[in-house]
Amino acid sequence: MKSLNPEQQAAVKQIDRPLLVLAGAGSGKTRVITEKIAYLVRQGLAARHIAALTFTNKAAREMQSRVGKLLHGNQSHGLRVSTFHSLGLDILRKEYKVLGYKPAITLFDEYDKMTVIKSLLAQEVGTYDNKDVEKYAAKIGQWKNDLITPEQAISDASTNYFAQIAKIYTNYTRSLFAYNAVDFDDLILIPVLLFQSNADVLTKWQNRIRYLLVDEYQDTNLTQYQLVKLLVGSMGKFTVVGDDDQSIYAWRGAQPENLAQLQHDFPRLEVIKLEQNYRSTGRILKVANHLIANNPHTFEKRLWSKLEQGSPLRVLPYADEEIEASQIITEIIHHRLMNNCRYQDYAILYRGNHQSRGFEQALRERNLPYFISGGTSFFAYAEVKDVLSYLRLLSNHEDDAAFLRIINTPAREIGAVTLEKLGVYARERHISLFNACGEMGLDLRLNPSARLRLQNFHNWILSQSAKVHQAENKIVVIKELLEQIGYHHYLREEGVTREAAERKAKNVEDLLTWLQRIIDKNTANGEEFFLTDLVAKIMLLDVLERQREDDVADQISLMTLHAAKGLEFPHVFLVGVEENILPHKNSLDAGGTIEEERRLTYVGITRAQRTCTLSYCTHRKLRGQKDECKPSRFLDELPDEDLQWRGRHEVSEEVKNNNRNAFFSKAKEMLSDELNIKD
């Protein structure tokens, strides 16, 4: 630990009191957590009694890797480094009997959640649109994050509108339990409710986790905070690391005030500040400090660095977004050539995903490599998941998640009440939902028409399974299956626009072509390739695609400011710094959330290590016409002496000529080197 600074060392060695580490951007917080885990083990606490929680699988993997280098042999055996939600899922799977679930609890994704809510709304209110579904789903998620149960939601409902949502929340909760399923928010809510109501189970988990470390604590919501509070108990054996200046997830329930709440709940809490930044130049930090000082603070801190002062931050105005994109890519080409940089040294950060289009086009026109972080995986498209769910159920009749996804895709007039009764019956019989459809005992639970529809679906899936298994060309059978259910017609009916429906149909076509290639490749040696083999291959490729973001490649990074959190780049371009974009119009309309937009800008600036460039447009196309734009108010909050505004601070002709000559000289040198290599 000799290379740690005094504050970092103090944070590592403090293990007798509850500890809050206020870690500014680039201050080495991950190192503090990993060093502390190693220190705890060396002090005699077995690794199996230590848990470190964070918010992304990538961060958890990085932390696990770093700890592995600090500990030796079996010292790290049993150490838990995971996301909050992975811990919650582990608790559910270990305590399923106490909770009344069957083994193999199904985890619903957002699409599954929306499908159930749609069904419940159709049953309860009749007519609705997709916006209603989204509003209901969002409110239910908010209630869960705020530790509000269905019973409390009904009791607290102040209007008929909220009473209606609370009723759907109640029915939704009951439906999920019948399906032996939980959604993402349940992974935290249900363990908290379990611990609050069952002291024996709580004691067991407190004995299992005797020291808890939490990263990015400012991003916790109320339910996550309660989970931490319950696990650490009155002893308060924990270290939480966070930065209220980097709290940018209020829209998904994050409460930076949880940092201050710790002082009330744990009077012995010690606070250690990490203010030395190891990432950015002094000028970047000065500008960031100046900006964030406009926000109110419970804990005051100020980043500083021993690195060089660095060059001023540039502010570049452009006439419109097309010119902005084209010129910034030109800036990157020029800078890279003059400074021998790699493409991966550059990041273009923006407030909303829609801003990436012009930059993508400019990059493609110049044939430059780029990667959009946070882009939608092919496997995440609803139509792709639908087709794959049919394949999953055809190959495995025990797959409840696949059954629930496709039972009404397209609609088969099988309602939420029918599915709930089916779920209850399947749980009592300890069988899958699909197999329950074929049992005679279900006759006593359902009306004849509902029973017939389930029986018909059951028999049809069995016949399709046999056909796919026996067929020499499995993809032909799958195409016939999609034709039988009228899936392409369903896409046209569901599509918001004709173009959207055609895009979805093209994705299905691409998927089937790709599946055929997998089959051809795996049957080239004459061996039979079963449907179960195909499904296993697909699931593995899905995992690999989701991990693709972690692969290092020499590409320019394009991403939202939210996606950039936790990353750093030598050269950052923060684009679209305009009123109604940054700060976002929604935050201005809502009132009171301008502080989070300022934190978002602060996060963007502090991603930069050596240079940071901000740009804005004087005009931007909106709904087919160009509107005038104003520079963001945040630009006025930056210290003018540390900025270089194009148009305000003119460069002399002599400097321009020198720069131009240097550029062409460098280009000629690189071209000459390339020709020599080829020779």
C-alpha positions in Angstrom: 0.0 0.0 0.0 3.1 2.3 -0.1 2.0 3.8 -3.4 -1.4 5.0 -1.9 -1.7 8.6 -0.8 -2.4 9.3 2.9 -6.2 9.6 2.5 -6.3 6.3 0.5 -4.3 4.5 3.1 -6.6 5.8 5.9 -9.6 4.6 4.0 -8.1 1.1 3.5 -7.1 0.7 7.2 -10.3 2.0 8.8 -12.2 -1.2 9.5 -13.5 -0.6 13.0 -16.1 2.1 12.2 -18.7 2.6 9.4 -16.9 4.5 6.7 -18.0 6.8 3.9 -15.3 7.5 1.3 -16.1 10.6 -0.8 -14.2 9.8 -3.9 -13.9 12.5 -6.6 -13.6 11.7 -10.2 -10.3 10.0 -11.1 -9.2 9.7 -7.4 -8.5 6.0 -7.4 -11.7 4.7 -5.6 -11.6 1.3 -7.2 -8.1 0.8 -6.0 -9.1 1.7 -2.5 -11.9 -0.9 -2.5 -9.7 -3.7 -3.9 -6.8 -2.8 -1.5 -9.2 -2.8 1.4 -10.6 -6.3 0.5 -7.0 -7.6 0.5 -6.3 -5.8 3.8 -9.4 -7.3 5.4 -8.2 -10.8 4.4 -4.7 -10.2 5.7 -6.3 -9.0 9.0 -7.8 -12.5 9.3 -11.4 -12.0 7.9 -12.1 -14.9 5.5 -12.9 -13.8 2.0 -16.1 -15.8 2.0 -17.4 -13.3 4.6 -16.7 -10.2 2.4 -19.0 -8.8 -0.2 -18.3 -5.9 -2.6 -21.3 -4.5 -4.6 -21.4 -2.3 -7.6 -23.8 -1.5 -10.4 -22.4 -3.1 -13.6 -21.1 -6.5 -14.4 -18.1 -4.8 -16.1 -17.2 -3.0 -12.9 -17.6 -6.2 -10.9 -15.3 -8.1 -13.2 -12.6 -5.4 -13.1 -12.8 -5.4 -9.3 -12.6 -9.2 -9.1 -9.6 -9.2 -11.4 -7.7 -6.5 -9.4 -8.4 -8.4 -6.1 -7.1 -11.6 -7.7 -3.7 -9.9 -8.3 -3.5 -8.8 -4.7 -4.3 -12.1 -3.0 -2.6 -15.4 -3.5 -3.6 -19.1 -3.6 -7.0 -19.7 -2.1 -7.0 -16.4 -0.1 -9.9 -15.1 -2.3 -11.9 -18.3 -2.1 -15.6 -17.4 -1.6 -15.2 -13.7 -2.1 -18.4 -12.1 -3.4 -17.9 -9.3 -5.9 -21.1 -8.7 -7.8 -23.8 -6.2 -8.7 -26.7 -5.4 -6.3 -29.0 -7.3 -8.5 -26.8 -10.4 -8.7 -26.8 -10.5 -4.9 -30.5 -10.1 -4.8 -31.0 -13.0 -7.3 -28.7 -15.2 -5.2 -30.8 -14.4 -2.1 -34.0 -15.3 -3.9 -32.6 -18.6 -5.3 -31.3 -19.6 -1.9 -34.4 -18.6 0.0 -37.1 -19.6 -2.5 -38.8 -22.1 -0.1 -39.2 -19.4 2.6 -40.6 -17.0 -0.1 -43.0 -19.7 -1.5 -41.5 -20.0 -4.9 -40.5 -23.1 -6.9 -36.8 -23.6 -7.8 -35.5 -22.0 -11.0 -37.2 -18.6 -10.6 -37.7 -16.9 -13.9 -36.3 -13.4 -14.4 -38.5 -11.1 -16.5 -36.9 -8.5 -18.6 -38.6 -5.1 -19.5 -40.4 -6.6 -22.5 -41.8 -9.4 -20.4 -42.9 -6.9 -17.8 -44.7 -4.8 -20.4 -46.4 -7.8 -21.9 -48.0 -8.8 -18.6 -49.0 -5.2 -17.9 -50.6 -4.9 -21.4 -52.6 -8.1 -20.7 -53.8 -6.7 -17.3 -54.7 -3.4 -18.8 -56.7 -5.0 -21.5 -58.6 -7.0 -18.9 -59.1 -4.1 -16.5 -59.7 -0.9 -18.6 -60.2 -2.3 -22.1 -58.7 0.4 -24.3 -55.1 1.7 -23.8 -52.1 2.7 -25.8 -48.4 2.0 -25.5 -47.8 5.2 -23.6 -50.3 4.0 -20.9 -48.3 0.8 -20.6 -45.0 2.7 -20.3 -46.5 5.0 -17.6 -47.9 2.2 -15.6 -44.6 0.2 -15.9 -42.5 3.2 -14.9 -44.7 4.0 -11.8 -44.7 0.4 -10.7 -40.9 0.4 -11.0 -40.7 3.7 -9.1 -42.8 2.3 -6.3 -40.6 -0.8 -6.0 -37.5 1.4 -5.9 -39.1 3.5 -3.1 -39.9 0.4 -1.1 -43.7 0.8 -1.6 -45.7 -2.5 -1.7 -48.9 -2.9 -3.7 -50.9 -2.6 -0.4 -49.2 0.7 0.4 -49.7 2.0 -3.1 -53.5 1.3 -2.8 -53.6 2.8 0.6 -51.7 6.0 -0.4 -53.5 6.5 -3.8 -54.6 10.1 -3.8 -56.5 10.0 -7.1 -58.4 7.5 -9.2 -55.6 7.5 -11.7 -53.0 6.3 -9.0 -55.6 3.9 -7.6 -55.9 2.3 -11.0 -52.1 1.9 -11.3 -52.0 0.5 -7.8 -54.6 -2.1 -8.7 -52.6 -3.1 -11.8 -49.5 -3.2 -9.5 -51.3 -5.6 -7.2 -52.5 -7.8 -10.1 -49.0 -7.7 -11.7 -47.4 -8.8 -8.5 -49.9 -11.7 -8.1 -49.3 -12.7 -11.8 -45.6 -12.8 -11.4 -45.8 -15.0 -8.3 -48.1 -17.4 -10.2 -45.6 -17.6 -13.0 -42.8 -18.2 -10.5 -41.2 -15.1 -11.9 -39.7 -11.8 -10.7 -38.7 -8.6 -12.5 -35.5 -6.6 -12.2 -36.8 -4.3 -9.4 -38.0 -7.4 -7.4 -34.4 -8.6 -7.1 -33.8 -5.9 -4.4 -37.4 -5.3 -3.1 -38.2 -9.0 -2.3 -35.0 -9.6 -0.3 -35.6 -6.4 1.7 -39.1 -7.4 2.5 -37.9 -10.9 3.4 -35.2 -9.5 5.8 -37.7 -7.1 7.4 -40.2 -9.9 8.1 -37.9 -12.9 8.9 -35.2 -12.3 11.5 -33.7 -15.8 11.2 -33.1 -15.4 7.5 -31.6 -11.9 8.0 -29.3 -13.2 10.8 -28.1 -16.0 8.4 -27.1 -13.5 5.7 -25.5 -11.1 8.2 -23.3 -14.0 9.4 -22.5 -14.8 5.8 -21.6 -11.2 4.9 -19.6 -9.8 7.8 -18.0 -6.9 5.9 -19.7 -5.0 3.0 -18.2 -2.6 0.5 -20.3 -0.6 -1.9 -19.1 1.2 -5.0 -20.9 4.2 -6.6 -23.0 4.6 -3.5 -24.5 7.9 -4.8 -26.4 5.8 -7.3 -28.4 3.7 -4.8 -32.1 4.1 -4.5 -34.1 3.8 -1.3 -34.6 0.0 -1.5 -30.9 -0.6 -2.2 -30.1 1.6 0.8 -32.4 -0.5 3.0 -30.7 -3.7 1.7 -27.3 -2.4 2.8 -28.7 -1.1 6.1 -30.2 -4.5 6.9 -27.2 -6.5 5.9 -24.7 -4.5 8.0 -26.9 -4.3 11.0 -26.1 -2.3 14.1 -22.4 -3.1 13.9 -22.1 -1.1 10.7 -19.2 -3.1 9.3 -19.1 -1.4 5.9 -17.3 1.0 3.6 -19.3 2.9 1.0 -17.6 4.9 -1.7 -19.4 7.6 -3.7 -19.4 11.1 -5.1 -22.5 13.3 -4.9 -21.2 15.3 -7.8 -21.4 12.3 -10.1 -25.0 11.3 -9.2 -26.7 11.3 -12.6 -29.4 8.6 -12.3 -32.3 10.2 -10.6 -34.5 9.1 -13.5 -34.0 5.5 -12.4 -34.5 6.2 -8.6 -31.0 7.1 -7.5 -30.9 9.2 -4.3 -27.6 11.0 -3.7 -29.1 12.1 -0.3 -28.4 8.5 0.8 -24.8 9.7 1.4 -26.1 12.2 4.0 -28.6 9.7 5.4 -25.7 7.5 6.6 -24.7 10.2 9.1 -28.1 10.0 10.7 -28.4 6.2 10.7 -24.8 5.5 11.8 -23.6 8.2 14.3 -20.1 6.7 14.4 -19.7 7.1 10.7 -16.2 8.4 9.6 -15.9 10.4 6.4 -12.7 10.4 4.3 -12.3 12.6 1.2 -10.3 11.5 -1.8 -9.6 14.8 -3.7 -6.4 14.1 -5.5 -7.1 13.4 -9.1 -4.8 11.1 -11.1 -6.6 11.5 -14.4 -6.9 15.1 -15.7 -4.8 18.2 -16.2 -5.0 21.0 -13.7 -7.0 23.1 -16.1 -9.7 20.5 -16.7 -10.1 20.1 -13.0 -10.3 23.8 -12.4 -13.1 24.2 -15.0 -14.9 21.2 -13.5 -14.6 22.5 -10.0 -15.9 25.9 -11.1 -18.9 24.4 -12.7 -20.0 22.0 -9.9 -19.5 24.8 -7.3 -22.9 26.1 -8.5 -24.6 23.1 -7.0 -25.5 22.8 -3.3 -23.3 20.4 -1.4 -23.7 18.4 1.8 -20.0 17.5 1.6 -17.6 20.1 0.2 -14.6 18.8 -1.8 -12.3 20.2 -4.5 -10.3 18.1 -6.9 -6.7 18.8 -7.5 -3.8 17.2 -9.4 0.0 17.1 -9.5 -0.2 16.7 -13.3 0.6 19.6 -15.6 -1.7 22.6 -16.0 -2.6 21.7 -19.6 -4.1 23.6 -22.4 -7.3 25.7 -22.2 -10.6 23.9 -23.0 -11.8 24.9 -26.4 -15.4 26.0 -27.2 -16.4 25.6 -30.8 -19.6 27.1 -32.2 -21.1 25.6 -35.4 -23.9 26.7 -37.8 -25.8 23.4 -37.5 -25.5 19.8 -36.4 -24.2 18.6 -39.8 -21.3 21.0 -39.8 -20.7 20.2 -36.1 -20.3 16.5 -36.9 -18.2 17.0 -40.0 -15.9 19.5 -38.5 -15.3 17.6 -35.3 -14.4 14.5 -37.2 -11.9 16.7 -39.2 -10.6 18.0 -35.9 -9.9 14.5 -34.7 -8.2 13.5 -37.9 -6.0 16.6 -37.7 -5.2 16.1 -34.0 -4.4 12.4 -34.4 -2.1 13.1 -37.3 -0.2 15.8 -35.4 0.1 14.0 -32.1 0.6 10.3 -33.2 -2.5 9.3 -31.2 -4.7 6.2 -31.6 -8.4 6.3 -32.5 -9.3 4.9 -29.1 -7.8 8.0 -27.5 -10.9 10.0 -28.7 -14.4 10.1 -27.3 -17.5 12.0 -28.6 -20.0 12.5 -25.8 -23.5 13.7 -26.1 -26.7 14.1 -24.1 -29.0 11.9 -26.2 -28.6 9.0 -28.6 -30.2 10.8 -31.5 -27.1 13.1 -31.6 -24.9 10.2 -32.8 -26.4 10.0 -36.3 -24.5 12.9 -37.9 -21.2 11.7 -36.3 -21.7 8.1 -37.6 -22.4 9.4 -41.1 -19.2 11.6 -41.0 -17.1 8.7 -39.7 -18.4 6.3 -42.3 -17.8 8.8 -45.1 -14.2 9.0 -44.0 -13.9 5.3 -43.4 -12.8 5.7 -39.8 -13.3 3.0 -37.1 -15.8 3.8 -34.4 -17.9 2.1 -31.7 -21.2 3.2 -30.3 -21.3 2.3 -26.6 -24.7 1.2 -25.3 -26.1 0.5 -28.7 -28.9 -2.1 -28.9 -27.7 -5.7 -29.2 -29.2 -7.6 -32.1 -30.5 -10.2 -29.5 -32.3 -7.4 -27.6 -34.8 -6.6 -30.4 -38.3 -7.8 -29.5 -38.8 -9.7 -32.8 -35.5 -11.5 -32.4 -36.4 -12.5 -28.8 -39.8 -13.7 -30.0 -38.4 -16.1 -32.6 -35.7 -17.3 -30.3 -38.4 -17.9 -27.6 -40.3 -20.2 -30.0 -37.1 -22.1 -30.6 -36.4 -22.3 -26.8 -39.8 -23.7 -26.1 -39.7 -26.2 -29.0 -36.4 -27.5 -27.6 -37.2 -27.3 -23.9 -40.8 -27.6 -22.6 -39.6 -26.6 -19.2 -38.7 -23.1 -20.3 -41.4 -21.0 -18.5 -39.9 -17.6 -19.6 -40.1 -18.6 -23.3 -43.7 -19.9 -22.8 -44.8 -16.7 -21.2 -43.2 -14.6 -24.0 -44.9 -16.4 -26.9 -48.2 -17.6 -25.5 -49.8 -14.4 -26.7 -47.3 -13.4 -29.5 -49.3 -13.1 -31.7 -52.5 -12.8 -29.6 -54.3 -16.1 -28.9 -57.0 -14.7 -26.6 -55.4 -16.2 -23.5 -55.9 -13.6 -20.8 -54.0 -12.7 -17.6 -56.6 -14.4 -15.4 -56.2 -17.7 -17.4 -52.4 -17.5 -17.1 -52.5 -16.7 -13.4 -54.7 -19.8 -12.8 -52.4 -21.9 -15.0 -49.4 -20.6 -12.9 -51.0 -21.5 -9.6 -51.9 -25.0 -10.9 -48.3 -25.5 -12.3 -46.8 -24.5 -8.9 -49.0 -26.9 -7.0 -48.1 -29.7 -9.3 -44.4 -28.7 -9.5 -44.4 -28.8 -13.2 -43.7 -26.3 -16.0 -46.4 -24.0 -17.4 -46.3 -25.7 -20.8 -46.7 -29.2 -19.3 -49.5 -28.0 -17.1 -51.4 -27.1 -20.3 -51.7 -30.8 -21.2 -52.9 -32.1 -17.8 -56.6 -33.1 -17.3 -56.6 -31.6 -13.8 -56.7 -28.1 -15.4 -60.3 -28.8 -16.6 -61.4 -28.0 -13.0 -59.7 -24.6 -12.9 -60.6 -23.0 -16.2 -63.7 -22.4 -18.3 -64.0 -24.7 -21.4 -63.0 -22.0 -24.0 -59.9 -21.0 -22.1 -59.0 -24.6 -21.5 -59.4 -25.4 -25.2 -57.1 -22.6 -26.3 -54.3 -23.7 -23.9 -54.8 -27.4 -25.0 -54.6 -26.4 -28.7 -51.4 -24.4 -28.1 -49.9 -27.3 -26.2 -50.7 -29.8 -29.0 -49.5 -27.5 -31.7 -46.1 -26.9 -30.0 -45.7 -30.7 -29.5 -46.4 -31.3 -33.2 -44.0 -28.5 -34.3 -41.3 -29.9 -32.0 -41.6 -33.2 -33.7 -41.5 -31.7 -37.1 -38.4 -29.6 -36.4 -36.6 -32.6 -34.8 -37.3 -34.8 -37.8 -36.8 -32.2 -40.6 -33.6 -32.2 -42.6 -34.0 -28.5 -43.1 -35.0 -27.1 -39.8 -35.1 -23.4 -40.9 -37.8 -24.3 -43.5 -40.0 -25.7 -40.7 -39.3 -22.6 -38.6 -40.3 -20.3 -41.5 -43.5 -22.4 -41.9 -44.2 -22.0 -38.2 -44.0 -18.2 -38.5 -46.3 -18.3 -41.5 -48.8 -20.4 -39.6 -49.0 -17.9 -36.7 -49.1 -14.9 -39.1 -46.0 -13.4 -37.4 -45.2 -11.0 -40.2 -48.8 -9.7 -40.2 -48.4 -9.3 -36.4 -45.3 -7.1 -37.0 -47.2 -4.9 -39.4 -50.1 -4.5 -36.9 -47.7 -3.8 -34.0 -45.4 -1.5 -35.9 -45.7 2.2 -35.2 -44.8 2.9 -38.9 -44.5 0.9 -42.0 -40.8 1.4 -42.0 -40.5 0.1 -38.4 -42.5 -3.0 -39.3 -40.3 -3.6 -42.4 -37.1 -3.2 -40.3 -38.4 -5.8 -37.8 -39.3 -8.2 -40.6 -35.8 -7.7 -42.0 -34.3 -8.6 -38.6 -36.3 -11.8 -38.5 -35.0 -12.7 -42.0 -31.4 -11.9 -41.0 -31.8 -14.1 -37.9 -33.1 -17.1 -39.9 -30.3 -16.7 -42.5 -27.8 -16.5 -39.6 -29.3 -19.6 -38.0 -29.0 -21.5 -41.3 -25.3 -20.6 -41.4 -24.8 -22.0 -37.9 -26.5 -25.2 -38.8 -24.5 -25.6 -42.1 -21.2 -24.9 -40.3 -22.0 -27.5 -37.6 -23.3 -30.2 -39.9 -20.4 -29.9 -42.4 -18.7 -33.0 -40.9 -21.9 -35.1 -41.4 -23.0 -35.2 -37.8 -26.6 -34.5 -36.8 -27.2 -31.0 -35.2 -30.2 -31.0 -32.8 -32.4 -28.0 -32.1 -31.2 -28.0 -28.5 -27.6 -27.6 -29.9 -28.7 -24.7 -32.0 -30.4 -23.0 -29.0 -27.3 -23.5 -26.8 -25.1 -21.9 -29.5 -27.4 -18.9 -29.7 -27.5 -18.3 -26.0 -23.7 -18.5 -25.9 -23.4 -16.0 -28.7 -25.9 -13.7 -26.9 -23.6 -13.7 -23.9 -20.6 -13.0 -26.1 -22.3 -10.1 -27.9 -23.3 -8.5 -24.6 -19.6 -8.7 -23.5 -18.4 -7.2 -26.8 -18.4 -3.7 -25.3 -15.5 -4.8 -23.0 -13.2 -5.7 -25.9 -10.5 -3.2 -26.5 -10.2 -2.0 -30.1 -8.6 1.0 -31.8 -11.9 2.8 -32.4 -13.3 6.3 -31.8 -15.9 6.0 -29.0 -19.4 7.5 -29.3 -21.6 7.5 -26.3 -24.1 9.3 -24.1 -22.8 11.1 -21.0 -24.6 8.5 -18.9 -22.8 5.7 -20.6 -19.4 7.5 -20.2 -19.7 7.4 -16.4 -16.6 5.6 -15.0 -14.6 5.9 -18.2 -11.7 8.1 -19.2 -10.2 9.2 -22.5 -7.1 11.3 -23.4 -9.2 13.6 -25.7 -12.9 14.3 -25.1 -15.4 16.2 -27.4 -18.5 17.2 -25.5 -21.0 18.1 -28.2 -24.4 19.8 -28.4 -23.7 22.0 -25.3 -26.9 24.0 -25.8 -30.0 25.0 -23.9 -32.7 22.3 -24.2 -30.1 19.6 -24.9 -27.6 20.2 -22.0 -29.4 21.0 -19.8 -32.2 18.9 -21.3 -35.5 20.4 -22.1 -37.3 17.9 -19.8 -35.2 19.0 -16.8 -36.0 22.6 -17.5 -39.7 22.0 -17.8 -39.8 19.8 -14.7 -38.0 22.4 -12.6 -35.6 21.6 -9.8 -33.5 19.0 -11.7 -31.0 21.5 -13.2 -28.5 20.3 -10.6 -28.4 16.8 -12.1 -27.9 18.2 -15.6 -24.9 20.2 -14.2 -23.6 17.0 -12.6 -23.9 15.3 -16.0 -21.8 18.1 -17.6 -19.3 17.8 -14.8 -19.1 14.0 -15.5 -18.5 14.7 -19.2 -15.6 17.2 -18.5 -13.9 15.0 -16.0 -13.8 12.1 -18.5 -11.0 14.0 -20.2 -7.4 13.4 -19.3 -5.4 15.8 -21.5 -7.8 17.9 -23.7 -11.5 18.7 -23.6 -13.4 20.4 -26.4 -17.0 21.6 -26.0 -19.2 22.5 -29.0 -22.6 23.9 -29.7 -24.8 24.8 -32.7 -26.4 28.1 -33.4 -29.2 26.3 -35.4 -30.5 22.7 -35.2 -33.1 20.9 -37.2 -36.2 20.0 -35.2 -39.3 18.4 -36.7 -38.1 19.2 -40.2 -37.2 22.8 -39.7 -34.1 24.6 -38.4 -34.6 26.4 -35.1 -32.3 28.8 -33.4 -30.3 27.5 -30.5 -28.7 29.2 -27.5 -25.4 28.1 -26.0 -25.9 26.2 -22.7 -26.0 28.3 -19.5 -23.3 25.9 -18.2 -20.8 27.5 -20.6 -21.3 30.9 -18.8 -20.5 29.1 -15.5 -17.0 28.1 -16.7 -14.0 30.3 -15.9 -13.3 32.4 -19.0 -9.5 32.5 -18.5 -9.4 28.7 -18.9 -11.4 28.6 -22.1 -10.5 29.3 -25.7 -13.6 30.3 -27.7 -13.3 30.1 -31.4 -14.4 33.5 -32.7 -13.6 35.3 -29.5 -9.9 34.4 -29.1 -8.6 34.6 -32.6 -5.3 32.9 -33.5 -2.8 35.0 -35.5 -2.2 34.4 -39.2 1.4 33.4 -38.4 0.3 30.7 -36.0 -2.3 29.5 -38.5 0.3 29.2 -41.2 2.7 27.4 -38.9 0.0 24.9 -37.9 -1.0 24.4 -41.6 2.6 23.8 -42.6 3.2 21.4 -39.7 0.1 19.4 -40.7 1.1 19.0 -44.3 4.7 18.1 -43.3 3.4 15.5 -40.9 1.0 14.1 -43.5 3.9 13.9 -46.1 6.1 12.1 -43.5 3.4 9.5 -42.7 2.7 8.9 -46.3 6.4 8.4 -47.0 6.7 5.9 -44.2 3.7 4.0 -45.4 5.1 3.8 -49.0 8.5 2.6 -47.6 6.7 -0.2 -45.6 4.9 -1.4 -48.6 8.1 -1.4 -50.7 
